Amino acid sequence: MRIILLLLLLASCSSSHIAETPLFDAENNWPETGLSPEEPMREGFPLIEPYVVELQEPAATKIVETTLQEALCSLQPGERLVVTGNHQPTFEYKGKRIFAVTTDAGCTPGTAEQPIQVVGEDATLRSTLLIGLPHWQFVNLEVTPEMREEMPGIYLQADNTLLNNVHVHSGRKDGIIVAGASDIVIANSHIHNFLFEEHGEVSDAHGIVLWPPSENVLIVNNHIHHNSGDAIQVWGPGYEAHEHGRVTNVQVLGNRLHDDRENALDVKDAKDVIIKNNKIWNYRASATSTGAGITIHYDADDIVVEENYISNAEFGVNVARGVVNGAPAVGKPNNVLIYNNYLESSLRERGAAVEIYAAECVNVYHNDIVGFGGGVLAQYFPEDTKDVHIANNLFRGQGLLGMWLMEGVTAEYNAFAEDIQVQLGGGSPLSEEHMHAFSSRKETFPHSVLGTNGQGKVLDTPCVGTLKQNDPPAIGQSI
């Protein structure tokens, strides 16, 4: 293996690294929710495991000789650049100085067999990183726009990109934007404190945002918090024709998401999204959010919400049509599976663990719900909500549980703690089947069979379409 060692001569870079305390320090994190900063714990849940990234051995290793920008564009397929120290941008892009991995900047794409690697060792990039060429991998870097302009931390528009163990923080736009790219991995990273303010009004700045037509994106084992928008937004145009395409095939696995101004996850016009094993906490209502941990709206299709731990949110999971430019969205969510989640909160007396409002084919199975006084609310615009099935859930820890269930909703085999008073209501009369399911299925907790396949009734759910998920667990007699 050929090793190239170049002498570090970058006089403009200080030898010290960025201070441990960012522009938003631990005492001035924004937004301030007033909630305990301590991470909620429940033994064995969720099942978050480390995500291991192994880089292949490089054909050559370089270090910075003049400027970081020149060093980036000197790299050829199979080479690795080791970056240390603090670096200021030198490439001008649309009137702003940034770091650019683009053809215009003179850089070269990697290949599938020989990706180009940029590996930090106590390294800080003090502006936006624009990634416009495929098969590049970025590891162990700190990136901060430093609140100077409305600039994202990382703008990613190239396929086959890896971001691993990057620390992206303190900006006035989004942390990481994936702009129509495919085959992307964002892993083991810390993203926080992005705040957008215009004319004195606070608006959205997200931790990670996916723009259409991005596809095949893995977001795994990241820590995202204190942003003025969502921790993660899976964005869509909200138009009937999907003229900008859709975000498809996204996996959000094993992340820790908390204390953002809007939601932990906001899924819009996306298709085939799996949200699994995430820990989500401290979400309160704001001018642009109901305070839901997870929001699924517009015409999102084929969404799985599985084995997540949601704590201290005014709503757990919200499935709704949503609003575009002040009017109801054209589409509505379809084919959503919410199962085997643990949801606990006492922030709002009538806040719901699951709220369904104008959606089709929503199945809520095997969830353990503690302290949400609203339980599961299934509401509708006329003829908009149908094929909703609420079954085999456990409700406990409330004095009063309210359930609003409309026509087109089936609820059965749910269990309630002995000390819960259950109130059923709705705009249409409830059938005897609904009443029987809720009034007669009371159990003592804790209950050991949550999430097991059991030996009971297997549901016939013909509305379930192309979900990339195992068949739902059996429902019924075992509870």
C-alpha positions as CSV (number, residue, x, y, z in Angstrom):
1,M,0.0,0.0,0.0
2,R,1.3,3.4,-1.0
3,I,1.2,6.0,1.8
4,I,1.6,9.7,0.9
5,L,2.4,12.0,3.8
6,L,2.2,15.7,3.2
7,L,3.4,18.3,5.7
8,L,0.6,20.3,7.4
9,L,1.3,23.9,6.6
10,L,-2.1,25.5,7.1
11,A,-1.1,28.7,8.9
12,S,-4.7,30.0,8.9
13,C,-5.9,27.1,11.1
14,S,-5.5,27.3,14.8
15,S,-4.1,24.2,16.5
16,S,-6.9,24.4,19.1
17,H,-10.3,22.8,18.4
18,I,-13.7,24.3,18.9
19,A,-14.7,24.9,22.5
20,E,-16.6,22.1,24.3
21,T,-19.5,24.6,24.8
22,P,-21.1,25.5,21.4
23,L,-22.9,28.8,20.7
24,F,-26.0,27.2,22.4
25,D,-24.5,25.8,25.6
26,A,-26.1,23.4,28.0
27,E,-27.6,26.2,30.0
28,N,-29.0,28.0,27.0
29,N,-30.4,25.3,24.8
30,W,-33.4,26.4,22.8
31,P,-36.3,25.8,22.9
32,E,-36.6,25.6,26.6
33,T,-39.4,23.1,27.2
34,G,-39.4,23.4,31.0
35,L,-39.2,19.6,31.2
36,S,-36.6,17.5,32.9
37,P,-33.5,17.2,30.7
38,E,-32.9,13.7,32.0
39,E,-33.3,11.0,29.4
40,P,-36.2,8.7,30.3
41,M,-35.2,5.1,30.9
42,R,-37.2,1.9,30.6
43,E,-35.1,-1.2,30.9
44,G,-34.7,-3.1,27.6
45,F,-36.8,-0.6,25.6
46,P,-36.2,0.5,23.0
47,L,-33.6,-2.0,21.7
48,I,-31.0,0.5,20.5
49,E,-27.8,-1.2,19.3
50,P,-24.6,0.5,18.1
51,Y,-24.3,0.8,14.3
52,V,-20.9,-0.2,13.2
53,V,-19.3,1.4,10.1
54,E,-16.1,-0.2,8.7
55,L,-14.1,1.8,6.2
56,Q,-12.1,-0.1,3.7
57,E,-8.3,0.3,3.6
58,P,-7.4,3.3,1.5
59,A,-5.1,3.1,-1.5
60,A,-3.3,6.2,-0.2
61,T,-3.6,8.5,2.9
62,K,-3.1,12.3,2.7
63,I,-3.2,15.2,5.1
64,V,-3.9,18.9,4.4
65,E,-1.0,20.8,2.7
66,T,-2.4,24.3,1.9
67,T,-6.1,24.7,2.4
68,L,-8.7,22.1,3.2
69,Q,-10.6,22.9,-0.1
70,E,-7.5,22.2,-2.2
71,A,-6.8,19.0,-0.2
72,L,-10.4,17.8,-0.8
73,C,-10.1,18.3,-4.6
74,S,-6.7,16.6,-4.7
75,L,-8.3,13.3,-3.7
76,Q,-8.7,10.5,-6.2
77,P,-10.9,7.3,-5.9
78,G,-9.6,5.0,-3.1
79,E,-7.7,7.8,-1.2
80,R,-8.2,9.0,2.3
81,L,-7.7,12.5,3.6
82,V,-7.0,12.9,7.4
83,V,-8.1,16.3,8.6
84,T,-7.0,18.0,11.9
85,G,-7.5,21.4,13.4
86,N,-9.9,24.3,12.5
87,H,-10.6,25.2,8.9
88,Q,-12.1,28.3,7.3
89,P,-13.9,28.0,3.9
90,T,-12.2,29.3,0.7
91,F,-14.6,28.3,-2.0
92,E,-17.2,30.9,-3.0
93,Y,-20.6,29.5,-3.9
94,K,-23.5,31.9,-4.6
95,G,-21.8,34.7,-2.8
96,K,-21.0,32.6,0.3
97,R,-17.8,30.9,1.3
98,I,-18.3,27.2,1.9
99,F,-16.5,23.8,1.6
100,A,-17.5,22.2,-1.6
101,V,-17.1,18.6,-3.0
102,T,-18.3,19.4,-6.5
103,T,-17.2,19.4,-10.1
104,D,-17.2,23.2,-10.2
105,A,-14.8,23.2,-7.3
106,G,-12.5,20.8,-9.2
107,C,-13.2,17.7,-7.1
108,T,-13.5,14.1,-8.4
109,P,-16.2,11.5,-7.7
110,G,-15.4,8.3,-6.0
111,T,-16.5,4.9,-7.2
112,A,-18.4,2.0,-5.6
113,E,-15.2,0.0,-5.5
114,Q,-13.0,2.9,-4.4
115,P,-14.9,5.5,-2.4
116,I,-13.1,8.7,-1.3
117,Q,-12.8,9.1,2.5
118,V,-12.4,12.2,4.6
119,V,-11.6,11.3,8.2
120,G,-11.3,13.9,11.0
121,E,-9.0,13.8,14.0
122,D,-10.2,16.7,16.2
123,A,-11.2,18.6,13.1
124,T,-13.7,21.4,12.7
125,L,-15.2,22.9,9.5
126,R,-16.5,26.4,10.1
127,S,-19.0,26.7,7.4
128,T,-21.4,24.6,5.2
129,L,-20.2,21.4,3.6
130,L,-21.7,20.9,0.2
131,I,-21.5,17.3,-1.1
132,G,-22.2,17.1,-4.8
133,L,-20.2,14.1,-6.0
134,P,-21.1,10.4,-5.3
135,H,-19.2,7.8,-3.3
136,W,-17.7,10.1,-0.7
137,Q,-17.5,9.2,3.0
138,F,-17.1,11.7,5.9
139,V,-16.2,10.4,9.3
140,N,-15.4,12.1,12.7
141,L,-15.9,15.7,11.6
142,E,-17.4,18.7,13.4
143,V,-19.3,21.1,11.1
144,T,-20.7,24.4,12.3
145,P,-22.0,27.3,10.2
146,E,-21.6,29.3,13.5
147,M,-25.0,31.2,13.1
148,R,-23.4,33.6,10.6
149,E,-25.9,33.2,7.8
150,E,-28.9,31.2,6.8
151,M,-26.9,28.2,5.8
152,P,-27.3,24.5,6.6
153,G,-24.6,22.4,8.2
154,I,-24.3,19.9,5.4
155,Y,-26.1,20.0,2.1
156,L,-26.0,16.6,0.5
157,Q,-27.1,16.2,-3.1
158,A,-24.9,13.2,-4.2
159,D,-25.8,9.5,-4.2
160,N,-23.9,6.9,-2.2
161,T,-22.7,9.1,0.6
162,L,-21.8,8.2,4.2
163,L,-21.9,10.5,7.1
164,N,-20.6,8.8,10.2
165,N,-19.9,10.3,13.7
166,V,-20.3,13.9,12.5
167,H,-21.1,16.7,15.0
168,V,-23.2,19.3,13.2
169,H,-24.5,22.2,15.3
170,S,-25.3,25.9,15.7
171,G,-26.7,27.2,12.5
172,R,-29.6,29.3,11.1
173,K,-30.9,26.7,8.6
174,D,-31.2,22.9,8.8
175,G,-28.5,20.6,10.2
176,I,-28.3,18.1,7.3
177,I,-30.3,18.5,4.1
178,V,-30.5,15.4,1.8
179,A,-31.6,17.0,-1.5
180,G,-32.9,14.3,-3.8
181,A,-30.0,11.9,-3.2
182,S,-30.1,8.1,-3.0
183,D,-28.3,5.4,-1.0
184,I,-27.5,7.6,1.9
185,V,-26.3,6.6,5.5
186,I,-26.4,9.1,8.4
187,A,-25.1,7.2,11.4
188,N,-23.8,7.8,15.0
189,S,-23.9,11.6,14.7
190,H,-24.8,14.5,17.0
191,I,-27.0,17.2,15.4
192,H,-28.4,20.1,17.5
193,N,-29.2,23.8,18.0
194,F,-30.3,24.9,14.6
195,L,-32.6,28.0,14.8
196,F,-34.2,29.9,12.0
197,E,-35.5,33.4,12.9
198,E,-37.0,35.9,10.4
199,H,-38.4,39.3,11.2
200,G,-38.4,38.4,14.9
201,E,-40.4,35.2,14.3
202,V,-39.0,31.8,15.0
203,S,-39.6,29.3,12.2
204,D,-38.5,25.8,11.1
205,A,-34.9,24.6,11.2
206,H,-34.7,20.9,11.3
207,G,-32.0,18.5,12.4
208,I,-32.2,16.3,9.3
209,V,-34.6,17.0,6.4
210,L,-35.1,14.7,3.4
211,W,-36.2,16.4,0.2
212,P,-37.9,14.5,-2.7
213,P,-37.0,12.5,-4.7
214,S,-34.5,11.1,-2.1
215,E,-34.6,7.3,-1.7
216,N,-32.9,4.5,0.2
217,V,-31.9,6.6,3.2
218,L,-30.8,5.1,6.5
219,I,-30.8,7.4,9.6
220,V,-29.4,5.3,12.5
221,N,-28.2,5.8,16.0
222,N,-28.0,9.6,16.0
223,H,-28.7,12.1,18.8
224,I,-30.7,15.1,17.6
225,H,-32.2,17.8,19.8
226,H,-33.0,21.5,20.4
227,N,-33.9,22.6,16.9
228,S,-36.6,25.1,15.9
229,G,-38.3,22.6,13.6
230,D,-38.3,18.8,13.7
231,A,-35.5,16.5,14.7
232,I,-36.1,14.7,11.4
233,Q,-38.5,15.8,8.6
234,V,-39.3,13.5,5.7
235,W,-40.5,16.2,3.4
236,G,-42.9,16.2,0.4
237,P,-44.4,18.7,-1.9
238,G,-48.0,18.2,-0.7
239,Y,-49.3,18.3,-4.3
240,E,-51.7,15.8,-5.8
241,A,-49.4,15.1,-8.8
242,H,-46.2,14.7,-6.8
243,E,-44.6,16.9,-9.4
244,H,-41.4,17.0,-7.4
245,G,-41.4,13.2,-6.8
246,R,-41.5,11.5,-3.4
247,V,-39.1,10.5,-0.7
248,T,-39.2,6.7,-0.6
249,N,-37.7,3.8,1.3
250,V,-36.4,5.5,4.5
251,Q,-35.4,3.7,7.7
252,V,-35.2,5.7,11.0
253,L,-33.7,3.3,13.5
254,G,-32.4,3.6,17.0
255,N,-32.1,7.4,17.3
256,R,-32.5,9.6,20.4
257,L,-34.7,12.6,19.6
258,H,-35.8,15.3,22.1
259,D,-36.6,18.9,22.9
260,D,-37.3,20.2,19.5
261,R,-39.8,23.0,18.8
262,E,-42.0,20.8,16.6
263,N,-41.8,17.0,16.3
264,A,-39.3,14.3,16.6
265,L,-40.4,12.9,13.3
266,D,-42.6,14.6,10.7
267,V,-43.4,12.4,7.7
268,K,-45.1,14.1,4.8
269,D,-45.6,12.8,1.2
270,A,-43.3,9.8,1.7
271,K,-43.6,6.2,0.9
272,D,-42.2,3.1,2.6
273,V,-40.9,4.6,5.9
274,I,-39.9,2.4,8.9
275,I,-39.6,4.2,12.2
276,K,-38.3,1.7,14.7
277,N,-36.5,1.5,18.1
278,N,-36.2,5.3,18.6
279,K,-36.3,7.0,21.9
280,I,-38.4,10.2,21.8
281,W,-39.0,12.7,24.6
282,N,-40.0,16.3,25.6
283,Y,-42.3,17.6,22.9
284,R,-44.7,20.4,23.7
285,A,-47.1,22.3,21.6
286,S,-45.9,25.4,19.8
287,A,-47.3,27.8,17.2
288,T,-46.7,25.3,14.5
289,S,-47.0,21.9,16.3
290,T,-49.4,20.1,18.5
291,G,-46.5,18.6,20.5
292,A,-46.6,15.2,18.9
293,G,-43.6,12.9,19.1
294,I,-44.4,11.5,15.6
295,T,-46.6,13.2,13.0
296,I,-47.6,11.4,9.8
297,H,-49.6,13.5,7.3
298,Y,-50.3,14.6,3.7
299,D,-50.6,11.5,1.7
300,A,-47.9,9.4,3.3
301,D,-48.1,5.8,2.3
302,D,-46.9,2.5,3.8
303,I,-45.5,3.8,7.2
304,V,-44.4,1.5,10.1
305,V,-44.1,2.9,13.6
306,E,-42.7,0.0,15.7
307,E,-41.0,-0.5,19.1
308,N,-40.4,3.2,19.8
309,Y,-40.3,4.7,23.3
310,I,-42.2,8.0,23.4
311,S,-42.2,9.9,26.7
312,N,-43.3,13.4,27.8
313,A,-45.1,14.4,24.6
314,E,-48.5,16.1,24.4
315,F,-49.5,13.5,21.7
316,G,-47.6,10.3,20.9
317,V,-48.4,9.6,17.2
318,N,-50.5,11.9,15.1
319,V,-51.9,10.6,11.8
320,A,-53.7,13.3,9.9
321,R,-54.4,14.9,6.6
322,G,-52.4,18.1,7.4
323,V,-52.5,21.6,6.0
324,V,-50.8,23.0,2.9
325,N,-50.7,26.8,2.5
326,G,-53.6,27.2,4.9
327,A,-55.9,24.6,3.2
328,P,-56.3,20.9,3.9
329,A,-53.8,18.7,2.0
330,V,-55.1,17.0,-1.1
331,G,-54.1,13.5,0.0
332,K,-54.3,11.8,3.4
333,P,-52.2,9.1,5.1
334,N,-52.8,5.5,4.0
335,N,-51.6,2.2,5.2
336,V,-50.0,3.0,8.6
337,L,-49.1,0.4,11.1
338,I,-48.5,1.5,14.7
339,Y,-47.5,-1.4,16.9
340,N,-45.5,-2.6,19.9
341,N,-44.6,0.9,21.1
342,Y,-44.3,2.2,24.7
343,L,-46.0,5.6,25.1
344,E,-46.1,7.4,28.4
345,S,-47.0,11.0,29.2
346,S,-48.9,13.2,31.6
347,L,-48.2,16.5,30.0
348,R,-51.8,17.1,28.7
349,E,-55.0,15.9,30.4
350,R,-56.6,15.0,27.1
351,G,-53.6,14.4,25.0
352,A,-53.8,11.2,23.0
353,A,-51.2,8.4,22.7
354,V,-52.5,8.0,19.1
355,E,-54.6,10.5,17.2
356,I,-56.1,9.6,13.9
357,Y,-57.7,12.4,11.9
358,A,-58.6,11.9,8.3
359,A,-56.7,8.8,7.3
360,E,-57.3,5.4,5.7
361,C,-56.1,1.9,6.7
362,V,-54.5,2.6,10.1
363,N,-53.8,-0.3,12.4
364,V,-52.9,0.3,16.1
365,Y,-51.8,-3.0,17.7
366,H,-50.0,-4.2,20.8
367,N,-49.1,-0.8,22.2
368,D,-48.5,-0.1,25.9
369,I,-50.0,3.3,26.7
370,V,-49.4,4.9,30.1
371,G,-50.8,8.2,31.3
372,F,-52.3,9.6,28.1
373,G,-55.8,10.7,29.2
374,G,-57.0,10.8,25.6
375,G,-56.0,7.2,24.9
376,V,-56.6,6.6,21.2
377,L,-58.7,9.2,19.3
378,A,-60.0,8.3,15.9
379,Q,-61.7,11.3,14.4
380,Y,-62.6,12.3,10.9
381,F,-63.7,14.7,8.2
382,P,-66.9,13.2,6.7
383,E,-66.0,10.0,4.8
384,D,-62.3,10.6,5.3
385,T,-61.4,8.2,8.1
386,K,-62.0,4.5,7.4
387,D,-60.5,1.1,7.9
388,V,-59.0,1.9,11.3
389,H,-58.4,-1.0,13.6
390,I,-57.4,-0.6,17.3
391,A,-56.7,-3.9,19.0
392,N,-54.8,-5.6,21.7
393,N,-53.4,-2.4,23.3
394,L,-52.8,-2.0,27.1
395,F,-54.1,1.2,28.8
396,R,-52.9,2.0,32.3
397,G,-51.9,4.8,34.6
398,Q,-54.9,7.1,34.0
399,G,-57.8,7.9,36.2
400,L,-60.0,8.6,33.2
401,L,-59.6,7.3,29.7
402,G,-61.5,9.0,26.8
403,M,-62.0,7.2,23.5
404,W,-63.6,8.9,20.6
405,L,-64.3,6.4,17.9
406,M,-66.2,7.1,14.7
407,E,-67.8,5.0,12.0
408,G,-65.1,3.1,10.1
409,V,-63.2,2.3,13.3
410,T,-63.1,-1.1,14.9
411,A,-61.8,-1.5,18.4
412,E,-61.5,-4.9,20.1
413,Y,-59.5,-6.9,22.6
414,N,-58.0,-3.9,24.4
415,A,-57.2,-4.1,28.1
416,F,-57.6,-1.5,30.8
417,A,-56.2,-1.3,34.3
418,E,-58.8,-1.8,37.0
419,D,-58.6,1.8,38.2
420,I,-59.4,3.4,34.9
421,Q,-62.8,4.8,34.1
422,V,-63.4,4.4,30.4
423,Q,-65.6,6.9,28.5
424,L,-66.6,6.2,24.9
425,G,-68.0,8.8,22.6
426,G,-68.3,9.8,19.0
427,G,-70.3,11.6,16.4
428,S,-72.0,8.4,15.4
429,P,-73.5,5.7,17.7
430,L,-71.0,3.0,18.8
431,S,-71.9,-0.6,18.1
432,E,-72.3,-3.2,20.8
433,E,-69.0,-4.7,19.6
434,H,-67.2,-1.5,20.5
435,M,-68.8,-1.4,23.9
436,H,-68.1,-5.1,24.6
437,A,-64.5,-4.7,23.7
438,F,-63.8,-1.9,26.1
439,S,-66.0,-2.7,29.0
440,S,-65.2,-6.3,29.5
441,R,-61.5,-6.6,28.9
442,K,-59.9,-5.3,32.2
443,E,-56.7,-6.8,33.4
444,T,-54.1,-6.4,36.2
445,F,-50.8,-4.9,35.2
446,P,-48.0,-5.4,34.4
447,H,-49.0,-7.6,31.5
448,S,-46.5,-10.0,30.1
449,V,-47.8,-10.8,26.7
450,L,-47.5,-7.4,25.0
451,G,-45.9,-7.9,21.6
452,T,-46.1,-11.7,21.5
453,N,-47.9,-13.5,18.7
454,G,-50.1,-15.2,21.3
455,Q,-52.7,-17.9,20.3
456,G,-55.6,-15.7,19.7
457,K,-57.5,-14.3,16.8
458,V,-55.5,-13.4,13.6
459,L,-56.8,-10.2,12.1
460,D,-57.9,-9.9,8.6
461,T,-56.6,-6.6,7.4
462,P,-57.2,-6.4,3.7
463,C,-56.4,-2.7,3.5
464,V,-52.8,-3.4,4.4
465,G,-50.9,-3.1,1.1
466,T,-47.1,-3.1,0.4
467,L,-45.8,-2.5,3.9
468,K,-42.2,-3.7,4.2
469,Q,-42.9,-5.4,7.4
470,N,-43.7,-8.9,8.8
471,D,-47.3,-9.8,9.2
472,P,-48.9,-8.1,12.3
473,P,-48.9,-10.2,15.4
474,A,-51.9,-12.2,16.3
475,I,-54.6,-10.3,18.2
476,G,-57.1,-11.3,20.8
477,Q,-57.5,-14.2,23.3
478,S,-54.0,-14.1,24.8
479,I,-54.6,-10.8,26.4
